[in-house]
Amino acid sequence: MKSTLYGEFYKLVHKKITWFAPFLILISMIAMGLATGKTQPKLLVMTCFASSEPILLTLVIVASSTFSMEFQNNAILTLLYKSPSKLAIYLSKLLVITIYNLILHCLTMIITGILAVSPIIKPISWTAIYQHQQSLIVNMLSTTGIDLITSIFIISLIFLTSILINSNALVVTLNIIIIFIGTYASSSLLLIGSRFSRVLRWNPLNMINLTQQYYNAAMIQVTKLSISQLSLATILYFLLFFIIGYLVFRKKRF
């Protein structure tokens, strides 16, 4: 397990996108600051300058290649030979991507702290009470924590699709569609099937709205679920997709 984990870290560190992505996230955050920094400075700080979607896009690109690219070039065969078990491979890949996800979120909080004192946004007070009867700094930390839950759920979904589909390009495209169009598909589904909303509101695509609903309470009209319900369902879907992904990987023939 230790050698497998080291190998996954080595591969991640030597991917260009691993180092290039944070710069794209930074550009996105600065752009958001320039666009709304004078009108909604507190919301920008709470959401780390709307960094959730750029982070998810980064995770899609990085995590999608974790399995599908190795299936394409048959590198998975070498990995299977060197690793003690398929479970060790699966857990190592998940742990490495999860740590990368955590690093990205920590990085966006640091950048937020820097941008918050820059001239691109109006001056803010970190101790001022904002949403949920909490100080702004607590709002930011809570939103980041909520987004970690959302992104870990997305990672499990990415792993499942990349195991099912060997084409890396197709996996990336599919997951981008799921993340950026899935929320609209879910809301449309709930609107069309309003009679069955009590059941349909638990569909997995609805869980992608978790982070957005935390800083925009009006989203409850779309999701039909509270923050606690969304959080619990998101964690359960993560476990479900994680288990299904591993079972498919264990049965997959190479």
C-alpha positions as CSV (number, residue, x, y, z in Angstrom):
1,M,0.0,0.0,0.0
2,K,2.8,2.4,0.9
3,S,4.6,1.9,-2.4
4,T,1.3,2.2,-4.3
5,L,0.5,5.5,-2.5
6,Y,4.0,6.8,-3.3
7,G,3.5,5.9,-6.9
8,E,0.2,7.8,-7.2
9,F,1.7,10.9,-5.5
10,Y,4.7,10.7,-7.9
11,K,2.3,10.6,-11.0
12,L,0.2,13.5,-9.7
13,V,3.2,15.7,-9.0
14,H,4.6,15.1,-12.5
15,K,1.4,16.0,-14.3
16,K,1.6,19.5,-15.8
17,I,-2.1,20.2,-15.1
18,T,-1.5,19.6,-11.4
19,W,0.6,22.8,-11.3
20,F,-1.1,24.7,-14.1
21,A,-4.6,24.4,-12.6
22,P,-4.0,26.6,-9.5
23,F,-3.0,29.5,-11.8
24,L,-6.3,29.1,-13.7
25,I,-8.2,29.1,-10.4
26,L,-6.3,32.3,-9.4
27,I,-7.2,34.0,-12.7
28,S,-10.9,33.0,-12.2
29,M,-10.8,34.4,-8.6
30,I,-9.3,37.7,-9.7
31,A,-11.9,37.9,-12.5
32,M,-14.7,37.4,-10.0
33,G,-13.2,40.1,-7.8
34,L,-13.0,42.6,-10.6
35,A,-16.6,41.8,-11.7
36,T,-18.4,41.9,-8.3
37,G,-15.8,43.0,-5.8
38,K,-17.4,46.4,-5.3
39,T,-21.0,45.2,-5.0
40,Q,-20.8,41.9,-3.2
41,P,-17.4,41.8,-1.3
42,K,-18.7,39.7,1.6
43,L,-20.3,37.1,-0.6
44,L,-17.0,36.9,-2.6
45,V,-15.0,36.3,0.6
46,M,-17.5,33.8,1.9
47,T,-17.3,31.7,-1.3
48,C,-13.5,32.2,-1.7
49,F,-14.2,34.3,-4.8
50,A,-16.5,31.7,-6.3
51,S,-13.7,29.2,-6.5
52,S,-15.9,26.1,-6.2
53,E,-16.6,25.6,-9.9
54,P,-12.9,26.1,-11.0
55,I,-11.9,23.6,-8.4
56,L,-14.5,21.1,-9.6
57,L,-13.3,21.6,-13.2
58,T,-9.7,20.9,-12.1
59,L,-10.7,17.8,-10.3
60,V,-12.6,16.5,-13.3
61,I,-9.5,16.9,-15.5
62,V,-7.0,15.5,-13.0
63,A,-9.1,12.7,-11.5
64,S,-10.7,11.5,-14.8
65,S,-7.2,10.5,-16.1
66,T,-6.5,8.5,-12.9
67,F,-8.1,5.4,-14.2
68,S,-9.2,5.9,-17.8
69,M,-5.8,7.1,-19.1
70,E,-4.1,4.0,-17.5
71,F,-6.7,1.8,-19.1
72,Q,-6.0,3.4,-22.5
73,N,-2.2,2.9,-22.4
74,N,-2.4,-0.4,-20.4
75,A,-0.3,1.1,-17.6
76,I,-2.9,-0.4,-15.3
77,L,-1.4,-3.9,-15.9
78,T,2.0,-2.8,-14.5
79,L,0.2,-1.2,-11.5
80,L,-1.7,-4.4,-10.9
81,Y,1.5,-6.4,-11.0
82,K,3.3,-4.2,-8.5
83,S,0.4,-3.5,-6.1
84,P,-0.7,-5.9,-3.3
85,S,-4.3,-5.7,-4.3
86,K,-6.9,-3.8,-6.4
87,L,-8.2,-2.2,-3.1
88,A,-4.8,-0.8,-2.4
89,I,-4.7,0.8,-5.9
90,Y,-8.3,2.2,-5.5
91,L,-7.7,3.6,-2.1
92,S,-4.4,5.1,-3.0
93,K,-5.8,6.9,-6.0
94,L,-8.8,8.2,-4.0
95,L,-6.5,9.4,-1.1
96,V,-4.1,11.2,-3.4
97,I,-6.9,13.1,-5.3
98,T,-8.6,13.9,-2.0
99,I,-5.4,15.4,-0.6
100,Y,-5.0,17.4,-3.8
101,N,-8.6,18.6,-3.4
102,L,-7.8,19.7,0.2
103,I,-4.7,21.5,-0.9
104,L,-6.7,23.4,-3.6
105,H,-9.3,24.5,-1.1
106,C,-6.6,25.6,1.4
107,L,-4.9,27.5,-1.4
108,T,-8.1,29.4,-2.4
109,M,-8.6,30.5,1.3
110,I,-5.0,31.9,1.3
111,I,-5.6,33.7,-2.0
112,T,-8.9,35.0,-0.6
113,G,-7.1,36.5,2.4
114,I,-4.7,38.2,0.0
115,L,-7.4,39.5,-2.4
116,A,-9.6,40.7,0.5
117,V,-7.0,43.4,1.3
118,S,-6.4,44.3,-2.3
119,P,-8.1,47.2,-4.1
120,I,-10.2,45.0,-6.3
121,I,-12.9,44.7,-3.6
122,K,-14.5,47.0,-1.0
123,P,-12.9,46.7,2.5
124,I,-14.5,44.0,4.6
125,S,-14.4,43.1,8.3
126,W,-13.7,39.4,9.0
127,T,-15.5,39.6,12.3
128,A,-18.7,41.2,10.9
129,I,-21.8,39.0,11.3
130,Y,-22.9,37.9,7.8
131,Q,-24.9,34.7,7.0
132,H,-26.2,32.0,9.4
133,Q,-25.6,34.4,12.3
134,Q,-21.8,33.8,11.9
135,S,-18.8,36.0,11.4
136,L,-17.5,36.3,7.8
137,I,-14.4,34.3,8.5
138,V,-16.6,31.5,9.9
139,N,-18.8,31.7,6.9
140,M,-15.7,31.3,4.6
141,L,-14.5,28.3,6.6
142,S,-17.9,26.7,6.7
143,T,-18.5,27.2,3.0
144,T,-15.1,25.6,2.3
145,G,-16.0,22.7,4.5
146,I,-19.3,22.2,2.8
147,D,-17.6,22.4,-0.6
148,L,-15.1,19.7,0.4
149,I,-18.1,17.4,1.0
150,T,-19.5,18.3,-2.4
151,S,-16.2,17.9,-4.2
152,I,-15.5,14.5,-2.5
153,F,-18.9,13.3,-3.8
154,I,-17.9,14.5,-7.2
155,I,-14.5,12.7,-7.0
156,S,-16.4,9.4,-6.2
157,L,-18.6,10.0,-9.3
158,I,-15.5,10.8,-11.4
159,F,-13.9,7.5,-10.3
160,L,-16.9,5.5,-11.1
161,T,-17.3,6.9,-14.6
162,S,-13.5,6.6,-15.4
163,I,-13.6,3.0,-14.4
164,L,-16.7,2.3,-16.6
165,I,-15.3,4.2,-19.6
166,N,-11.8,3.7,-20.9
167,S,-11.7,6.9,-23.0
168,N,-10.2,9.8,-21.0
169,A,-11.7,12.4,-23.3
170,L,-15.1,10.9,-23.0
171,V,-14.9,10.7,-19.2
172,V,-13.8,14.4,-18.9
173,T,-16.6,15.5,-21.3
174,L,-19.2,13.4,-19.5
175,N,-18.2,14.7,-16.0
176,I,-18.1,18.3,-17.1
177,I,-21.7,17.9,-18.5
178,I,-22.8,16.2,-15.2
179,I,-21.3,19.0,-13.0
180,F,-22.3,22.1,-15.0
181,I,-25.5,20.9,-16.6
182,G,-26.6,18.4,-14.0
183,T,-27.9,21.0,-11.6
184,Y,-30.2,22.5,-14.3
185,A,-31.3,19.0,-15.2
186,S,-32.2,18.2,-11.6
187,S,-34.1,21.4,-11.1
188,S,-36.0,20.8,-14.4
189,L,-36.8,17.3,-13.3
190,L,-38.2,18.5,-10.0
191,L,-40.2,21.1,-11.8
192,I,-41.7,18.7,-14.4
193,G,-42.3,16.0,-11.9
194,S,-43.5,18.2,-9.1
195,R,-46.0,15.5,-8.0
196,F,-43.1,13.2,-7.3
197,S,-40.7,15.8,-5.9
198,R,-40.6,14.1,-2.5
199,V,-38.7,11.2,-4.2
200,L,-37.0,13.1,-7.1
201,R,-35.4,15.6,-4.8
202,W,-33.1,12.8,-3.6
203,N,-31.6,12.3,-7.1
204,P,-27.7,12.5,-7.0
205,L,-27.6,15.5,-9.4
206,N,-29.4,17.5,-6.8
207,M,-26.5,17.0,-4.4
208,I,-24.2,19.2,-6.6
209,N,-26.2,22.2,-5.3
210,L,-25.1,21.7,-1.7
211,T,-22.4,24.4,-1.7
212,Q,-24.5,26.9,-3.6
213,Q,-27.4,26.5,-1.2
214,Y,-25.2,27.1,1.8
215,Y,-24.5,30.7,0.7
216,N,-27.8,31.2,-1.2
217,A,-30.7,30.1,1.0
218,A,-33.1,30.7,-1.9
219,M,-31.8,27.5,-3.5
220,I,-34.0,25.5,-1.1
221,Q,-36.9,26.4,-3.5
222,V,-34.9,24.5,-6.2
223,T,-33.5,21.5,-4.3
224,K,-36.5,21.0,-1.9
225,L,-34.0,19.9,0.7
226,S,-32.4,21.5,3.7
227,I,-28.7,21.9,4.1
228,S,-28.5,19.1,6.6
229,Q,-30.5,16.8,4.3
230,L,-28.3,17.7,1.3
231,S,-25.2,17.1,3.4
232,L,-26.2,13.7,4.6
233,A,-27.4,12.6,1.2
234,T,-24.2,13.8,-0.4
235,I,-22.1,11.8,2.0
236,L,-24.2,8.7,1.5
237,Y,-24.0,9.1,-2.3
238,F,-20.2,9.4,-1.9
239,L,-20.1,6.1,0.0
240,L,-22.4,4.5,-2.6
241,F,-20.4,5.6,-5.6
242,F,-17.2,4.7,-3.8
243,I,-18.3,1.2,-3.2
244,I,-19.8,0.7,-6.6
245,G,-16.7,2.0,-8.2
246,Y,-14.5,-0.4,-6.3
247,L,-16.7,-3.3,-7.1
248,V,-16.7,-2.5,-10.8
249,F,-12.9,-2.1,-10.7
250,R,-12.4,-5.4,-8.8
251,K,-14.5,-7.3,-11.4
252,K,-12.9,-5.5,-14.4
253,R,-10.8,-7.7,-16.7
254,F,-7.6,-6.3,-18.3
